Amino acid sequence: MAATIFRLTNEKAPLSFTLQSRHKKGRGLTYKDPKTGKSRPLRYATNHDTPFADEQEGEVMLGEIEFKDGMLRVDENDNILLNFLKHHPDLNLRFEKVDKKKEAVEELKDYDIEYEAYSKAKSLDIHNVEKLIRVILGYEPSNMTSMEMKRDLVVFARNNPEDFLSFLDDPNIDSQSDIEELREMNIISLRNKEKEVFYNLPDNKSKIVTVKQGEEDWRESLKNYFDTDAGMQVYKMLMSILRTKK
């Protein structure tokens, strides 16, 4: 027989959970009427069509609502219980209705995103793989084979598809990779617990920048400096040196 399924939203659902089914003094259970703005006490009575206690006249047969293994199965013809759950204040908070069609659509979207990330990671040339390996995983490409880099990047893309795609769309990815490579090639050095960035050139060991309050780390500090007019000239000079080392 067809049924409507509800489940507890807590991932660690107990083996058995009894949902509050009536308004009590000190433990209210009410529904706020969107038309009047008034809160109306609820009561699950198996012999009354209405879930509102003030509309239930005569004998009241109280019902119990028990979730087993985090799930509650309600016969599609049990309009009394379905109507009560529809008005329950914990709907979409402590428990929710299972919408299989909606979940299937969302799962397909997740698969599409995962496939897109996987496909793009597989199709990247080695130059772009190296850039992303530096920025995303913090690896030094010089210590890895091209296949190792490709594999690790594909694994990251499959496990974190949305993050990977956002990295691909990040306009700062090139400069971030350049900054990582400058340190990798020892053209710059870090001191004072990575709070200061220095030139590491044969004739120049002076300081470039100090991490300022509000900046996440030396990378952000150096990127911010490179974005200035003076910093852009330094960036071009350092990249020229980097190209001669490759």
C-alpha positions in Angstrom: 0.0 0.0 0.0 1.3 3.5 -0.9 2.6 5.5 1.9 4.2 8.9 2.7 7.6 8.7 4.4 8.9 11.0 7.0 12.4 11.0 8.5 14.2 12.6 11.4 16.7 15.3 10.2 19.3 14.3 12.8 21.8 12.0 11.1 22.3 10.1 14.3 18.7 9.1 14.7 17.7 7.0 17.7 16.2 3.5 17.3 12.9 4.9 18.5 11.7 8.4 18.8 8.2 9.6 19.9 7.1 12.9 18.4 5.3 15.3 20.7 1.6 14.9 19.7 -0.3 17.3 21.9 -0.2 20.7 23.6 0.6 20.6 27.3 1.1 23.2 30.0 4.8 23.9 30.1 5.4 22.1 26.9 3.6 23.9 24.2 2.7 22.5 20.8 1.1 25.1 18.6 0.6 26.2 15.0 0.7 29.8 14.0 -2.1 30.6 11.7 -0.7 32.7 8.8 -4.1 34.4 8.3 -4.8 35.5 11.9 -1.2 35.4 13.3 -2.6 33.6 16.3 -1.0 30.4 17.8 -3.4 27.5 18.0 -2.8 24.5 20.2 -2.4 21.2 18.4 -3.5 17.7 19.5 -3.3 14.4 17.5 -6.6 12.8 18.0 -7.3 9.7 15.9 -11.0 10.2 15.9 -11.0 13.9 14.8 -10.2 15.2 11.4 -8.9 18.5 12.7 -5.4 18.8 14.3 -6.6 21.9 16.4 -7.5 21.1 20.0 -10.1 23.9 20.1 -12.0 22.3 17.3 -12.1 18.8 18.7 -15.4 18.3 20.5 -16.5 15.3 22.5 -14.4 12.2 23.2 -10.8 12.5 22.2 -8.7 9.4 21.4 -5.1 10.4 21.6 -2.6 8.9 19.2 1.1 8.3 19.4 3.6 9.1 16.7 6.7 6.9 16.8 9.7 7.1 14.4 11.6 3.8 14.2 15.2 3.9 13.0 14.6 7.5 12.2 11.7 6.8 9.8 7.9 7.1 10.0 5.7 5.5 7.4 2.2 6.9 7.1 -0.5 5.3 5.0 -1.6 7.7 2.2 -5.2 7.4 3.3 -4.4 8.4 6.9 -5.5 12.0 6.3 -5.8 12.7 10.0 -2.2 11.9 10.8 -0.9 13.5 7.5 -2.8 16.7 8.3 -1.5 16.8 11.9 2.1 16.4 10.7 1.6 19.1 8.1 0.8 21.6 10.9 3.4 20.3 13.3 5.9 23.1 14.3 8.9 20.6 14.0 8.2 19.8 10.4 11.4 20.6 8.4 13.2 21.1 11.6 13.2 17.9 13.6 11.6 15.8 10.9 10.9 16.1 7.2 8.9 14.6 4.4 10.9 12.4 2.1 10.5 13.6 -1.5 12.0 10.9 -3.6 11.5 12.8 -6.9 13.2 15.9 -5.6 16.1 13.8 -4.1 16.6 12.0 -7.4 16.8 15.4 -9.2 19.3 16.7 -6.7 21.4 13.5 -6.9 21.5 13.8 -10.7 22.7 17.4 -10.3 25.5 16.1 -8.0 26.5 13.5 -10.5 26.6 16.1 -13.3 28.8 18.4 -11.2 31.1 15.4 -10.3 31.3 14.3 -13.9 32.1 17.9 -15.1 34.8 18.3 -12.5 36.3 14.9 -13.3 36.2 15.5 -17.1 37.9 18.9 -16.7 40.6 17.6 -14.4 41.3 14.8 -16.9 41.6 17.2 -19.8 43.9 19.8 -18.3 47.4 20.1 -19.8 50.4 19.6 -17.6 51.0 23.4 -17.2 47.5 23.9 -15.7 47.8 20.7 -13.6 51.0 22.1 -12.0 49.3 25.4 -11.2 46.4 23.8 -9.5 48.5 21.3 -7.7 50.5 24.1 -6.1 47.4 26.2 -5.1 44.9 23.5 -4.2 47.0 20.8 -2.7 50.1 22.8 -1.7 52.4 20.3 -3.5 55.7 21.1 -5.3 55.4 19.7 -8.8 59.2 19.3 -9.0 58.8 16.4 -6.5 56.2 14.6 -8.5 55.8 12.9 -11.9 53.2 14.2 -14.3 51.0 11.1 -13.7 51.2 11.5 -10.0 50.1 15.1 -10.2 47.3 14.3 -12.6 46.1 11.4 -10.4 46.0 13.5 -7.2 44.2 16.4 -9.0 41.6 14.0 -10.5 41.0 12.5 -7.0 40.5 15.9 -5.5 38.1 16.9 -8.3 36.0 13.7 -7.8 35.9 14.2 -4.0 35.4 18.0 -4.0 33.8 18.8 -7.4 32.3 22.2 -6.5 35.5 23.4 -4.9 37.5 22.2 -7.9 35.3 24.0 -10.4 35.4 27.2 -8.3 39.2 27.0 -8.5 39.1 26.7 -12.3 36.9 29.9 -12.4 39.1 31.8 -10.0 40.8 34.7 -11.9 43.5 34.8 -9.3 44.7 31.2 -9.8 47.6 32.2 -12.1 49.0 34.7 -9.6 48.5 32.3 -6.7 50.4 29.6 -8.6 53.2 32.1 -9.5 53.6 33.0 -5.8 53.8 29.4 -4.8 56.4 28.8 -7.5 58.5 31.8 -6.5 58.9 30.2 -3.0 59.4 26.7 -4.5 62.3 28.0 -6.7 63.8 29.9 -3.7 63.4 33.3 -5.4 61.7 34.5 -2.2 62.0 33.4 1.4 59.9 33.5 4.5 61.0 34.6 8.0 59.5 35.3 11.4 57.1 32.4 11.3 56.1 33.1 7.7 55.0 36.7 8.7 57.6 38.4 6.5 58.5 37.8 2.8 62.1 38.6 1.6 63.9 38.6 -1.7 66.2 35.6 -1.9 68.4 36.8 -4.7 72.3 36.8 -4.8 72.4 40.6 -4.5 69.2 41.3 -2.7 67.9 39.8 0.6 65.8 42.7 1.6 62.2 42.5 2.8 59.3 42.7 0.4 56.2 42.7 2.7 55.0 42.0 6.2 51.7 40.2 6.7 49.2 42.8 7.9 46.4 42.4 10.3 43.4 41.1 8.5 45.4 39.2 5.9 45.2 35.5 6.0 48.8 34.6 5.4 52.0 35.6 3.5 50.4 34.6 0.2 47.6 37.0 0.5 49.9 39.7 1.7 52.2 39.2 -1.3 49.3 39.1 -3.7 47.9 42.3 -2.3 51.3 43.9 -2.8 51.6 42.7 -6.4 48.3 44.3 -7.1 49.7 47.7 -6.4 51.6 49.8 -9.1 54.9 49.3 -7.3 54.3 45.7 -6.6 53.4 45.0 -10.2 56.9 46.0 -11.2 58.4 43.7 -8.6 56.2 40.9 -9.8 57.3 41.3 -13.4 60.9 41.3 -12.3 60.6 38.2 -10.2 58.7 36.4 -12.9 61.5 37.2 -15.4 63.9 35.6 -13.0 61.7 32.6 -12.5 61.5 32.0 -16.3 65.3 32.0 -16.5 65.4 29.2 -13.9 63.0 26.9 -15.7 
